[in-house]
């Protein structure tokens, strides 16, 4: 049986989930795929921090070199979050020709073309399905759909935290009540401003548009309005009109131009966008041939994200590359990407 | 560039769609996947029949041997429909160790374990994602989800024709009006009894349960009620109770036992099952870890099915095998499967 050795960077909420799934399901995954997946090293900032999993001391390190200098490590998983250090880890691993799995939407949305270029130059694979919509394999579905069809538009509710808050406001809760339950459920970042401002949704939309339309639009260039100004009264008015308010991310192909936007919108109560409550995400894709497809599933929380990371990892075992990004990738020299 | 040669059996509604997609998208698919897909032979009953596509005379044959005796053909696509002849084509191609793509839910639901056994014995791959829910790659999603999670239950609206009729009845149409529009739209088989009786939904449920739970239940052993007895008055009563009637296929894992059923059920108007109109299908999967996921897309019609066949074909290029069917497959010697 083939063994696949993993170097895991980060063991917080998502990392602990990844560690738990891979160790608990090790035999099952080996049985199904014929590959034995071993977590060889876990690199963390603080080895003494309280975690949801108990790591064997001999695999824990605070030194990135323990992973980068080990030629036996096949795949690097980056789940430290943030931007600068994570970018360094991802790009260095790619420069080494390794396969990389990340759930980091900040880095992916911003540097996708450069990172794909590193992939091309050095032969590793970069997978990041976990960065958009947690458990729903939406990027893969888009990639495969596009082999035989065209996407005319896509839209979705892609930020679990804001959808949780809007759902509760629509139920008559106050902002404070909604915020504190979102926080208690682990749906809110320490600094929730990226969620509330729509910046997080814009990152996911940027990644979705890269896959659906082969364009790279920086998240900060997307016309974005958050939910901070939405009041309980706005939701009451929407309900009276048989609508509700959702933070809608949308990409439309219009006369050869891709238009992206993130904004709170009133959507009819019986629409599919209105149907997703709390942390559930939805993405709708309008295809020329097969019509509209809709995908919903949990988009926030530790387990769905960790599960998506593991699915991505398994995907590397049967990886397909698509070439429609050739132009946008070739236009980006990887010089701008800094290695650790 | 690698070339993949196809032998296509059947060029009716679905076959014409497959031929059209593969010839129109040939360059694009080659560009994306690095594989040039060539339809080498099309085997039909009547070469002179009027078709939606014009076949080059030199690739048309009425003799199955033109495909079976050609060692250069890598993949056999079976879209003749029906049971006996289709089973013969699929099983013979598998015995020859070839890869096979089919949309044939009759054959797959009935003979899946035996056919998977032929696959194991002779090394070919059998893919049949198009047999359930047309354009939504639901079987693949279940397979990949199960590598890291468990399915507790699944349910769906999986027959486009009956859903079309029930949607129209709920809108106040008569049975005759609904039936004739369904027929005009190509959503109804020449003999619609398998749709109306629930037998078609039972076949799809059997295939879904094989993937979700690793069991093989013959469609005729599934507790099945059709929609023949549903009246406009039933739908009026349902609407008055803020419900609508859907033909629901359901599989529940209950104390280690898998219980399957197909029956018309009143579902609340604001439920996801109620949200799919006309020929749209939905499948919901309840997973232990990631919660409930929902997938909707067109389930009937020529293009969605043809598109799904092509997606399956492309899937062969990066095929993964799962082993959790080992027991149910090993229990079936392939003797019962007849070759042409």
Interface residues (C-beta under 8 A of the other chain):
Chain A: X21 X25 X28 X29 X31 X32 X33 X34 X134 X135 X136 X137 X141 X144 X145 X146 X147 X148 X149 X269 X270 X272 X275 X289 X290 X291 X292 X293 X294 X295 X296 X297 X298 X303 X304 X307 X310 X311 X314 X315 X317 X318 X319 X320 X322 X323 X324
Chain B: X21 X25 X28 X29 X31 X32 X33 X34 X134 X135 X136 X137 X141 X144 X145 X146 X147 X148 X149 X269 X270 X272 X275 X289 X290 X291 X292 X293 X294 X295 X296 X297 X298 X303 X304 X307 X310 X311 X314 X315 X317 X318 X319 X320 X322 X323 X324
